[in-house]
């Protein structure tokens, strides 16, 4: 039996707003294959922030250019980074059930730019 969970194809970047507290916050701009979205890093008390660039639902297992710009509000220099997103298939309702979404996720680091989201701790311990 299939459930009815929806999922969009997208490339996303996530972060902990507390990581950007030292610069007074930042604007996080994510561009994927020329399409861009941006968002403020958020309140340091929030557990996490995220911005996504939606893709055509049926895009498939593509490799797409990704650019990240982190612009500090008060102090520090902008951090610019780029990478290739390798889209992977997600089936939120299980095998054989739609929708099929193609996604990639990165982490925004205030110093390094685009990094792996593995090990992202969303709250202080």
FENHU-V367873 format. One line per field, one symbol per residue. ss: DSSP state (a for helix, b for strand, c for the rest). A space follows every 10 residues. Layout:
ss->???
This chain:
ss->cccccccccb bbbbbcaaaa aaaccbbbbb bbccbbbbbb ccccccccbb bbbbcccccc ccbbbbbbbb bbccccccbb bbbbbbcbbb cccccccccc bbbbbbbbbc ccbbbccccc ccccc
